């Protein structure tokens, strides 16, 4: 990304026959990765069931998490 010029970011590329700017293509790819990460997490939850450990703030613990963050 650091090596792309403003001109290059606006260049047109084609993905599956659809025109995109380079920036749109990058955003499309990042969204695609996020979708697959969600699928992997979903399968992990199904396989681990009750053993699954939340990857962020556990369900029902947002308030206590925020209180801790504000007190530090």
Biopython code that builds the backbone (N, CA, C, O; Angstrom):
import numpy as np
from Bio.PDB.StructureBuilder import StructureBuilder

atoms = [
    (1, "UNK", "N", (0.820, -1.191, 0.000)),
    (1, "UNK", "CA", (0.000, 0.000, 0.000)),
    (1, "UNK", "C", (0.866, 1.257, 0.000)),
    (1, "UNK", "O", (0.539, 2.242, -0.662)),
    (2, "UNK", "N", (1.951, 1.220, 0.731)),
    (2, "UNK", "CA", (2.798, 2.410, 0.818)),
    (2, "UNK", "C", (3.390, 2.801, -0.532)),
    (2, "UNK", "O", (3.713, 3.967, -0.758)),
    (3, "UNK", "N", (3.530, 1.829, -1.426)),
    (3, "UNK", "CA", (4.165, 2.121, -2.705)),
    (3, "UNK", "C", (3.167, 2.548, -3.778)),
    (3, "UNK", "O", (3.575, 2.964, -4.861)),
    (4, "UNK", "N", (1.864, 2.453, -3.497)),
    (4, "UNK", "CA", (0.864, 2.864, -4.482)),
    (4, "UNK", "C", (0.737, 4.381, -4.510)),
    (4, "UNK", "O", (0.694, 5.036, -3.468)),
    (5, "UNK", "N", (0.680, 4.920, -5.708)),
    (5, "UNK", "CA", (0.453, 6.356, -5.861)),
    (5, "UNK", "C", (-1.054, 6.607, -5.921)),
    (5, "UNK", "O", (-1.836, 5.676, -6.117)),
    (6, "UNK", "N", (-1.454, 7.858, -5.753)),
    (6, "UNK", "CA", (-2.877, 8.216, -5.841)),
    (6, "UNK", "C", (-3.429, 7.832, -7.211)),
    (6, "UNK", "O", (-4.573, 7.392, -7.334)),
    (7, "UNK", "N", (-2.609, 8.003, -8.224)),
    (7, "UNK", "CA", (-3.012, 7.654, -9.588)),
    (7, "UNK", "C", (-3.270, 6.150, -9.720)),
    (7, "UNK", "O", (-4.251, 5.733, -10.335)),
    (8, "UNK", "N", (-2.389, 5.349, -9.142)),
    (8, "UNK", "CA", (-2.536, 3.892, -9.206)),
    (8, "UNK", "C", (-3.767, 3.408, -8.438)),
    (8, "UNK", "O", (-4.434, 2.467, -8.866)),
    (9, "UNK", "N", (-4.066, 4.041, -7.315)),
    (9, "UNK", "CA", (-5.216, 3.636, -6.501)),
    (9, "UNK", "C", (-6.520, 3.821, -7.274)),
    (9, "UNK", "O", (-7.489, 3.096, -7.052)),
    (10, "UNK", "N", (-6.536, 4.793, -8.180)),
    (10, "UNK", "CA", (-7.743, 5.063, -8.958)),
    (10, "UNK", "C", (-7.793, 4.309, -10.279)),
    (10, "UNK", "O", (-8.787, 4.393, -11.000)),
    (11, "UNK", "N", (-6.725, 3.566, -10.607)),
    (11, "UNK", "CA", (-6.720, 2.781, -11.840)),
    (11, "UNK", "C", (-7.821, 1.736, -11.796)),
    (11, "UNK", "O", (-8.219, 1.281, -10.723)),
    (12, "UNK", "N", (-8.306, 1.363, -12.959)),
    (12, "UNK", "CA", (-9.364, 0.360, -13.059)),
    (12, "UNK", "C", (-8.754, -1.029, -13.197)),
    (12, "UNK", "O", (-7.786, -1.230, -13.932)),
    (13, "UNK", "N", (-9.333, -1.972, -12.483)),
    (13, "UNK", "CA", (-8.975, -3.383, -12.613)),
    (13, "UNK", "C", (-10.279, -4.158, -12.747)),
    (13, "UNK", "O", (-11.349, -3.661, -12.395)),
    (14, "UNK", "N", (-10.176, -5.371, -13.255)),
    (14, "UNK", "CA", (-11.373, -6.182, -13.444)),
    (14, "UNK", "C", (-11.282, -7.446, -12.606)),
    (14, "UNK", "O", (-10.283, -8.164, -12.636)),
    (15, "UNK", "N", (-12.339, -7.700, -11.863)),
    (15, "UNK", "CA", (-12.446, -8.909, -11.059)),
    (15, "UNK", "C", (-13.724, -9.602, -11.501)),
    (15, "UNK", "O", (-14.822, -9.066, -11.352)),
    (16, "UNK", "N", (-13.565, -10.798, -12.044)),
    (16, "UNK", "CA", (-14.712, -11.566, -12.555)),
    (16, "UNK", "C", (-15.567, -10.737, -13.508)),
    (16, "UNK", "O", (-16.796, -10.794, -13.483)),
    (17, "UNK", "N", (-14.884, -9.969, -14.342)),
    (17, "UNK", "CA", (-15.562, -9.180, -15.357)),
    (17, "UNK", "C", (-16.146, -7.862, -14.874)),
    (17, "UNK", "O", (-16.718, -7.121, -15.674)),
    (18, "UNK", "N", (-16.021, -7.552, -13.603)),
    (18, "UNK", "CA", (-16.546, -6.297, -13.063)),
    (18, "UNK", "C", (-15.417, -5.292, -12.861)),
    (18, "UNK", "O", (-14.345, -5.627, -12.358)),
    (19, "UNK", "N", (-15.684, -4.056, -13.265)),
    (19, "UNK", "CA", (-14.684, -3.000, -13.121)),
    (19, "UNK", "C", (-14.664, -2.468, -11.690)),
    (19, "UNK", "O", (-15.707, -2.217, -11.087)),
    (20, "UNK", "N", (-13.461, -2.304, -11.169)),
    (20, "UNK", "CA", (-13.247, -1.737, -9.834)),
    (20, "UNK", "C", (-12.025, -0.837, -9.902)),
    (20, "UNK", "O", (-11.143, -1.035, -10.738)),
    (21, "UNK", "N", (-11.976, 0.157, -9.014)),
    (21, "UNK", "CA", (-10.710, 0.863, -8.839)),
    (21, "UNK", "C", (-9.827, -0.059, -7.989)),
    (21, "UNK", "O", (-10.322, -1.001, -7.371)),
    (22, "UNK", "N", (-8.549, 0.210, -7.962)),
    (22, "UNK", "CA", (-7.641, -0.589, -7.136)),
    (22, "UNK", "C", (-8.089, -0.515, -5.679)),
    (22, "UNK", "O", (-8.057, -1.524, -4.975)),
    (23, "UNK", "N", (-8.507, 0.666, -5.215)),
    (23, "UNK", "CA", (-8.977, 0.816, -3.834)),
    (23, "UNK", "C", (-10.205, -0.055, -3.587)),
    (23, "UNK", "O", (-10.292, -0.710, -2.549)),
    (24, "UNK", "N", (-11.148, -0.074, -4.513)),
    (24, "UNK", "CA", (-12.334, -0.921, -4.358)),
    (24, "UNK", "C", (-11.945, -2.396, -4.334)),
    (24, "UNK", "O", (-12.527, -3.182, -3.586)),
    (25, "UNK", "N", (-10.972, -2.771, -5.145)),
    (25, "UNK", "CA", (-10.519, -4.163, -5.178)),
    (25, "UNK", "C", (-9.886, -4.558, -3.845)),
    (25, "UNK", "O", (-10.096, -5.671, -3.362)),
    (26, "UNK", "N", (-9.116, -3.657, -3.257)),
    (26, "UNK", "CA", (-8.501, -3.922, -1.948)),
    (26, "UNK", "C", (-9.588, -4.073, -0.888)),
    (26, "UNK", "O", (-9.548, -5.006, -0.087)),
    (27, "UNK", "N", (-10.554, -3.162, -0.880)),
    (27, "UNK", "CA", (-11.659, -3.238, 0.088)),
    (27, "UNK", "C", (-12.454, -4.527, -0.096)),
    (27, "UNK", "O", (-12.874, -5.154, 0.876)),
    (28, "UNK", "N", (-12.656, -4.912, -1.349)),
    (28, "UNK", "CA", (-13.386, -6.152, -1.650)),
    (28, "UNK", "C", (-12.647, -7.356, -1.077)),
    (28, "UNK", "O", (-13.265, -8.248, -0.496)),
    (29, "UNK", "N", (-11.341, -7.382, -1.238)),
    (29, "UNK", "CA", (-10.547, -8.508, -0.750)),
    (29, "UNK", "C", (-10.542, -8.572, 0.774)),
    (29, "UNK", "O", (-10.645, -9.657, 1.348)),
    (30, "UNK", "N", (-10.424, -7.424, 1.433)),
    (30, "UNK", "CA", (-10.452, -7.392, 2.897)),
    (30, "UNK", "C", (-11.800, -7.899, 3.404)),
    (30, "UNK", "O", (-11.853, -8.661, 4.369)),
    (31, "UNK", "N", (-12.887, -7.481, 2.760)),
    (31, "UNK", "CA", (-14.220, -7.971, 3.144)),
    (31, "UNK", "C", (-14.321, -9.474, 2.943)),
    (31, "UNK", "O", (-14.936, -10.176, 3.746)),
    (32, "UNK", "N", (-13.720, -9.960, 1.877)),
    (32, "UNK", "CA", (-13.727, -11.397, 1.586)),
    (32, "UNK", "C", (-13.014, -12.176, 2.696)),
    (32, "UNK", "O", (-13.500, -13.211, 3.150)),
    (33, "UNK", "N", (-11.864, -11.668, 3.124)),
    (33, "UNK", "CA", (-11.138, -12.320, 4.228)),
    (33, "UNK", "C", (-11.980, -12.332, 5.499)),
    (33, "UNK", "O", (-12.036, -13.339, 6.204)),
    (34, "UNK", "N", (-12.638, -11.199, 5.790)),
    (34, "UNK", "CA", (-13.462, -11.108, 7.001)),
    (34, "UNK", "C", (-14.576, -12.146, 6.980)),
    (34, "UNK", "O", (-14.893, -12.744, 8.009)),
    (35, "UNK", "N", (-15.165, -12.358, 5.817)),
    (35, "UNK", "CA", (-16.212, -13.375, 5.689)),
    (35, "UNK", "C", (-15.674, -14.751, 6.064)),
    (35, "UNK", "O", (-16.312, -15.485, 6.819)),
    (36, "UNK", "N", (-14.507, -15.101, 5.542)),
    (36, "UNK", "CA", (-13.928, -16.414, 5.841)),
    (36, "UNK", "C", (-13.519, -16.538, 7.306)),
    (36, "UNK", "O", (-13.645, -17.615, 7.889)),
    (37, "UNK", "N", (-13.038, -15.471, 7.899)),
    (37, "UNK", "CA", (-12.703, -15.509, 9.326)),
    (37, "UNK", "C", (-13.965, -15.804, 10.131)),
    (37, "UNK", "O", (-13.931, -16.599, 11.070)),
    (38, "UNK", "N", (-15.070, -15.171, 9.770)),
    (38, "UNK", "CA", (-16.342, -15.442, 10.435)),
    (38, "UNK", "C", (-16.755, -16.895, 10.301)),
    (38, "UNK", "O", (-17.262, -17.488, 11.253)),
    (39, "UNK", "N", (-16.542, -17.475, 9.127)),
    (39, "UNK", "CA", (-16.875, -18.886, 8.919)),
    (39, "UNK", "C", (-16.009, -19.789, 9.796)),
    (39, "UNK", "O", (-16.503, -20.758, 10.372)),
    (40, "UNK", "N", (-14.735, -19.476, 9.894)),
    (40, "UNK", "CA", (-13.817, -20.272, 10.716)),
    (40, "UNK", "C", (-14.228, -20.198, 12.181)),
    (40, "UNK", "O", (-14.237, -21.214, 12.877)),
    (41, "UNK", "N", (-14.569, -19.002, 12.650)),
    (41, "UNK", "CA", (-15.003, -18.844, 14.044)),
    (41, "UNK", "C", (-16.294, -19.616, 14.281)),
    (41, "UNK", "O", (-16.438, -20.276, 15.310)),
    (42, "UNK", "N", (-17.220, -19.543, 13.358)),
    (42, "UNK", "CA", (-18.493, -20.256, 13.486)),
    (42, "UNK", "C", (-18.256, -21.761, 13.615)),
    (42, "UNK", "O", (-18.855, -22.411, 14.472)),
    (43, "UNK", "N", (-17.393, -22.310, 12.777)),
    (43, "UNK", "CA", (-17.081, -23.744, 12.841)),
    (43, "UNK", "C", (-16.382, -24.076, 14.152)),
    (43, "UNK", "O", (-16.672, -25.100, 14.771)),
    (44, "UNK", "N", (-15.461, -23.213, 14.579)),
    (44, "UNK", "CA", (-14.777, -23.424, 15.858)),
    (44, "UNK", "C", (-15.753, -23.480, 17.012)),
    (44, "UNK", "O", (-15.627, -24.329, 17.894)),
    (45, "UNK", "N", (-16.734, -22.576, 17.014)),
    (45, "UNK", "CA", (-17.753, -22.573, 18.070)),
    (45, "UNK", "C", (-18.573, -23.856, 18.041)),
    (45, "UNK", "O", (-18.894, -24.422, 19.086)),
    (46, "UNK", "N", (-18.909, -24.309, 16.840)),
    (46, "UNK", "CA", (-19.694, -25.546, 16.723)),
    (46, "UNK", "C", (-18.904, -26.742, 17.243)),
    (46, "UNK", "O", (-19.456, -27.603, 17.928)),
    (47, "UNK", "N", (-17.620, -26.797, 16.921)),
    (47, "UNK", "CA", (-16.801, -27.940, 17.322)),
    (47, "UNK", "C", (-16.497, -27.939, 18.816)),
    (47, "UNK", "O", (-16.496, -28.993, 19.452)),
    (48, "UNK", "N", (-16.241, -26.770, 19.373)),
    (48, "UNK", "CA", (-15.839, -26.673, 20.782)),
    (48, "UNK", "C", (-17.022, -26.570, 21.743)),
    (48, "UNK", "O", (-16.883, -26.874, 22.928)),
    (49, "UNK", "N", (-18.174, -26.147, 21.247)),
    (49, "UNK", "CA", (-19.382, -25.964, 22.058)),
    (49, "UNK", "C", (-19.086, -25.230, 23.362)),
    (49, "UNK", "O", (-18.678, -24.069, 23.323)),
    (50, "UNK", "N", (-19.277, -25.863, 24.504)),
    (50, "UNK", "CA", (-19.118, -25.201, 25.805)),
    (50, "UNK", "C", (-17.667, -24.865, 26.141)),
    (50, "UNK", "O", (-17.416, -24.062, 27.039)),
    (51, "UNK", "N", (-16.726, -25.457, 25.446)),
    (51, "UNK", "CA", (-15.307, -25.179, 25.699)),
    (51, "UNK", "C", (-14.828, -23.921, 24.972)),
    (51, "UNK", "O", (-13.707, -23.464, 25.197)),
    (52, "UNK", "N", (-15.673, -23.360, 24.103)),
    (52, "UNK", "CA", (-15.286, -22.196, 23.310)),
    (52, "UNK", "C", (-14.993, -21.012, 24.216)),
    (52, "UNK", "O", (-15.783, -20.691, 25.104)),
    (53, "UNK", "N", (-13.858, -20.364, 23.990)),
    (53, "UNK", "CA", (-13.505, -19.155, 24.724)),
    (53, "UNK", "C", (-13.696, -17.968, 23.797)),
    (53, "UNK", "O", (-13.175, -17.938, 22.682)),
    (54, "UNK", "N", (-14.443, -17.003, 24.271)),
    (54, "UNK", "CA", (-14.751, -15.810, 23.492)),
    (54, "UNK", "C", (-13.457, -15.119, 23.055)),
    (54, "UNK", "O", (-12.502, -15.033, 23.827)),
    (55, "UNK", "N", (-13.432, -14.633, 21.828)),
    (55, "UNK", "CA", (-12.245, -13.965, 21.299)),
    (55, "UNK", "C", (-12.183, -12.490, 21.691)),
    (55, "UNK", "O", (-11.157, -11.834, 21.515)),
    (56, "UNK", "N", (-13.283, -11.981, 22.220)),
    (56, "UNK", "CA", (-13.283, -10.579, 22.664)),
    (56, "UNK", "C", (-13.950, -10.514, 24.037)),
    (56, "UNK", "O", (-13.573, -11.261, 24.940)),
    (57, "UNK", "N", (-14.922, -9.643, 24.201)),
    (57, "UNK", "CA", (-15.615, -9.499, 25.486)),
    (57, "UNK", "C", (-16.686, -10.585, 25.560)),
    (57, "UNK", "O", (-17.561, -10.639, 24.696)),
    (58, "UNK", "N", (-16.637, -11.451, 26.572)),
    (58, "UNK", "CA", (-17.638, -12.514, 26.687)),
    (58, "UNK", "C", (-19.057, -11.949, 26.811)),
    (58, "UNK", "O", (-19.269, -10.873, 27.371)),
    (59, "UNK", "N", (-20.001, -12.688, 26.286)),
    (59, "UNK", "CA", (-21.405, -12.287, 26.319)),
    (59, "UNK", "C", (-21.838, -11.991, 27.755)),
    (59, "UNK", "O", (-21.549, -12.754, 28.677)),
    (60, "UNK", "N", (-22.533, -10.876, 27.921)),
    (60, "UNK", "CA", (-23.045, -10.496, 29.225)),
    (60, "UNK", "C", (-22.041, -9.798, 30.129)),
    (60, "UNK", "O", (-22.364, -9.463, 31.268)),
    (61, "UNK", "N", (-20.813, -9.571, 29.631)),
    (61, "UNK", "CA", (-19.789, -8.960, 30.480)),
    (61, "UNK", "C", (-19.316, -7.594, 29.970)),
    (61, "UNK", "O", (-18.271, -7.100, 30.393)),
    (62, "UNK", "N", (-20.076, -6.997, 29.075)),
    (62, "UNK", "CA", (-19.686, -5.694, 28.517)),
    (62, "UNK", "C", (-19.601, -4.617, 29.584)),
    (62, "UNK", "O", (-18.660, -3.823, 29.593)),
    (63, "UNK", "N", (-20.582, -4.583, 30.487)),
    (63, "UNK", "CA", (-20.610, -3.546, 31.519)),
    (63, "UNK", "C", (-19.392, -3.634, 32.421)),
    (63, "UNK", "O", (-18.739, -2.624, 32.681)),
    (64, "UNK", "N", (-19.078, -4.833, 32.901)),
    (64, "UNK", "CA", (-17.915, -4.974, 33.791)),
    (64, "UNK", "C", (-16.617, -4.681, 33.038)),
    (64, "UNK", "O", (-15.680, -4.125, 33.611)),
    (65, "UNK", "N", (-16.560, -5.048, 31.774)),
    (65, "UNK", "CA", (-15.379, -4.751, 30.960)),
    (65, "UNK", "C", (-15.182, -3.237, 30.852)),
    (65, "UNK", "O", (-14.076, -2.733, 31.045)),
    (66, "UNK", "N", (-16.259, -2.523, 30.544)),
    (66, "UNK", "CA", (-16.166, -1.068, 30.396)),
    (66, "UNK", "C", (-15.809, -0.390, 31.714)),
    (66, "UNK", "O", (-15.047, 0.577, 31.727)),
    (67, "UNK", "N", (-16.352, -0.888, 32.820)),
    (67, "UNK", "CA", (-16.015, -0.319, 34.124)),
    (67, "UNK", "C", (-14.527, -0.481, 34.415)),
    (67, "UNK", "O", (-13.882, 0.444, 34.908)),
    (68, "UNK", "N", (-13.985, -1.654, 34.111)),
    (68, "UNK", "CA", (-12.544, -1.891, 34.315)),
    (68, "UNK", "C", (-11.715, -0.941, 33.457)),
    (68, "UNK", "O", (-10.746, -0.352, 33.935)),
    (69, "UNK", "N", (-12.101, -0.791, 32.178)),
    (69, "UNK", "CA", (-11.360, 0.071, 31.256)),
    (69, "UNK", "C", (-11.370, 1.522, 31.731)),
    (69, "UNK", "O", (-10.361, 2.220, 31.629)),
    (70, "UNK", "N", (-12.495, 1.966, 32.242)),
    (70, "UNK", "CA", (-12.623, 3.366, 32.676)),
    (70, "UNK", "C", (-11.864, 3.634, 33.964)),
    (70, "UNK", "O", (-11.473, 4.771, 34.228)),
    (71, "UNK", "N", (-11.651, 2.599, 34.768)),
    (71, "UNK", "CA", (-10.971, 2.795, 36.052)),
    (71, "UNK", "C", (-9.450, 2.762, 35.930)),
    (71, "UNK", "O", (-8.754, 3.069, 36.898)),
    (72, "UNK", "N", (-8.923, 2.398, 34.770)),
    (72, "UNK", "CA", (-7.462, 2.348, 34.601)),
    (72, "UNK", "C", (-6.933, 3.601, 33.968)),
    (72, "UNK", "O", (-5.726, 3.723, 33.755)),
]
sb = StructureBuilder()
sb.init_structure("model")
sb.init_model(0)
sb.init_chain("A")
sb.init_seg("    ")
for serial, (resi, resn, name, xyz) in enumerate(atoms, 1):
    if name == "N":
        sb.init_residue(resn, " ", resi, " ")
    sb.init_atom(name, np.array(xyz, "f"), 0.0, 1.0, " ", f" {name:<3s}", serial, name[0])
structure = sb.get_structure()
